[in-house]
Amino acid sequence: MINNNLEKFYELRNLYPVFIFKNYEINNLDTYYEIDYYYSINNQIDFCNTIKIQKKKFKYSTDINSNYIKNIIFNLGIVEGISYYKTTCSPIYKIECGTLDSYQKDWWQKLIYNGLGELRYVNGFSEMPMKEFIIIEALEDNTDNKIPEEITKNFKGNLIPIGGGKDSIVTLELLKKYNNAPFMFFHKRVASYETCFTYGFKNQDIFEIDRYLDDDMLEMNKKGYINGHVPISAMIAFSSYLAAVLLGKKYIVLSNEASSNEGNIPGTNINHQYSKSFEFESDFNNYVTKYFSKDIQYFSLLRPISEYQITKQLAKYPKYFPIFKSCNAGIKENKWCCKCSKCLFVYSLLLPIIGEEKTIKIFNSNLLNDIELNDIFEKLIGIQCEKPFECVGTKEEILFGLKTYIKNNNKLPILLEKHKEYIENYNISINFNTYFNNENLVPKEYLKILEKEIL
């Protein structure tokens, strides 16, 4: 659904031409470190965004007050600021508490522009070119040969962000023999904790970073300022990098699959999952290698494979069936809402792999018998060209499994019966049982695991 907010967009940009990242503070409290970020819209509306790093019993490999860590925290503050910047989409994003060179300014301009692609589209101003949409201003850092501090030579093991869905479960299980640490940031679902506990972690093993948004910004969202999707995965990228350095982990292992590269609107750069895409993954690795460290690597273990293959792998771990959740609408109640595109997508993947009885048991409903979901289903399988703005896979991945299900079952649920001819006649050129995407940054040792377990 597109909201025509073009007039409001120009009005707010005229009223508030500059968004400012003013400062940040690090406070050492009894049970956590608190980082307070201070922002302002045109020195008229002020915000404080708070990050809390739970201490627990972790032994840090690097002092949190070192200049090295402060640089990571500063960069985390830039990406955190996007949640506040987006309320007015000011033409200038000004940074007063640190320096950036020209490469960094271009890098942040690209991330903010593409990371707000969905927001720009649904609010009706996606056509504005990047260089007109936002300019990054900061004191120039023209230091020659800026080489990151070499502090990671003894780092080892994996930091694995846990979201509570099928993907991070598969990553955890595939890397079970390694020295892993689970990481949670902001969206800490009940399912995330249950995933960790089912795997075998205890609460004290989980590295947690909490995020507290300013209430004034949340009120502005309600009052009709510009609102929409922000690149939360980019925020996870910088926060997980901070966590990896503090814990001494060599690899940050994401669970983003190949389908996150696909945009939502054909012929545009609009992608709900932009900061999960391989493009962002590559950009982020280039950035942290240049400015933080050459030794810590950020990559997605599941990038080479498809949603279909991931779901087949999940089927090997039935102990997670009662606890995994991917539904954002039901996050607070830790349930599948059974009305959104994410629920219908996961249901459609599971059905041909584990069968109707087990799939219905997970969702407590037969989603493909719900005619009210027909519009969403048509978007998922490509009858309608606009892909749902959610973390869902490609139409081919869904159709690949459903074609097999239709072939092997005479009695079909309502939505499959309705679109049976379309599904049967759709020509799929990819065998998703053996699919492999060469566009990835997975280290050779980890690729061997995928080859052994999945391919």
Helices and strands as residue ranges (DSSP letters): H 6-15, E 18-28, E 32-41, E 45-54, H 67-80, H 82-85, E 92-100, H 102-115, H 117-122, H 130-133, E 135-140, E 158-161, H 166-174, E 180-185, H 190-199, G 203-205, E 207-212, H 215-223, H 232-247, E 251-254, G 258-261, G 274-276, H 278-291, E 297-300, H 307-314, G 318-320, H 341-354, H 356-363, G 367-369, G 371-373, H 374-380, H 395-408, H 414-418, H 420-425, H 444-453
